[in-house]
């Protein structure tokens, strides 16, 4: 317990979820795009 008497509870859970979401969202910007396959079998994408 802190000197102020404040105890973390559901607020910390929401903050943790928000930070996790933001971290995963920001890390997805460096991901390579997925290749799509056309009907004739050719792959298209930046590979």
NUGUGU-659605 format. One record per atom (N, C-alpha, C): residue in three letters; x, y, z. Coordinates in steps of 0.05 Angstrom, whole numbers, plus 5000, padded with zeros to 4 digits. Example, Ala and Ser with C-alpha at 12.3 -4.5 7.8 and 13.67 -1.06 7.14 Angstrom:
Ala526448865156/Ala524649105156/Ala526449345156/Ser525749555142/Ser527349795143/Ser525850015157/
END
This chain:
Unk501749765000/Unk500050005000/Unk501850255000/Unk501150444984/Unk502750694982/Unk502250875006/Unk503951075008/Unk503751265031/Unk501051415031/Unk499851435007/Unk497251585005/Unk494851405012/Unk495251145014/Unk493050965020/Unk491550874995/Unk492550954971/Unk491250864947/Unk492050584939/Unk490150414932/Unk490650144924/Unk489850114895/Unk491649994879/Unk491049944851/Unk489049714848/Unk487249744830/Unk485249534826/Unk484549514796/Unk482049554790/Unk481149544762/Unk482349754745/Unk483049984757/Unk484350194741/Unk486950094729/Unk488549954745/Unk491149844735/Unk490649634713/Unk488549484715/Unk487849284695/Unk487249424668/Unk485749634669/Unk485049784645/Unk487549924633/Unk489250034650/Unk491650164640/Unk493549954627/Unk493749724640/Unk495349504629/Unk494249414602/Unk491649384599/Unk490449304574/Unk490949514552/Unk490749774559/Unk491149984540/Unk494049994531/Unk495949964549/Unk498749964542/Unk499549724525/Unk498349494531/Unk498849254514/Unk497749294486/Unk495249404484/Unk494049444458/Unk495749644442/Unk496549864454/Unk498150064440/Unk500849954431/Unk502149794448/Unk504649674441/Unk504449484417/Unk502349314418/Unk501949124395/Unk501149274370/Unk499549484372/Unk498749634349/Unk501149774337/Unk502849894353/Unk505150034342/Unk507149844330/Unk507449604341/Unk509349414330/Unk508349294304/Unk505749314298/Unk504749204273/Unk505449384249/Unk506349624253/Unk507049794231/Unk509549704216/Unk511249544229/Unk513649454216/Unk513249184203/Unk510849064204/Unk510448804193/Unk510248804162/Unk511048584150/Unk510848564121/Unk507948514113/Unk507148614090/Unk504348554081/Unk504148254073/Unk501848144078/Unk501347874070/Unk500947844040/Unk501947634029/Unk501647584000/Unk498847473994/Unk497647573973/Unk495047463965/Unk495447283941/Unk493947073939/Unk494146883917/Unk491846933897/Unk492546963872/Unk490547003851/Unk489446733842/Unk487446733826/Unk486146493816/Unk488046323800/Unk489946443786/Unk491846293770/Unk494246193786/Unk494346253812/Unk496446143829/Unk498846333833/Unk498846563820/Unk501046753823/Unk500746903850/Unk502946923864/Unk502847073889/Unk503447363883/Unk502047543897/Unk502447833893/Unk503047943921/Unk505148113922/Unk505848233947/Unk508748333946/Unk509548483966/Unk512248593967/Unk514048383981/Unk515048203966/Unk516847993976/Unk519448013963/
END
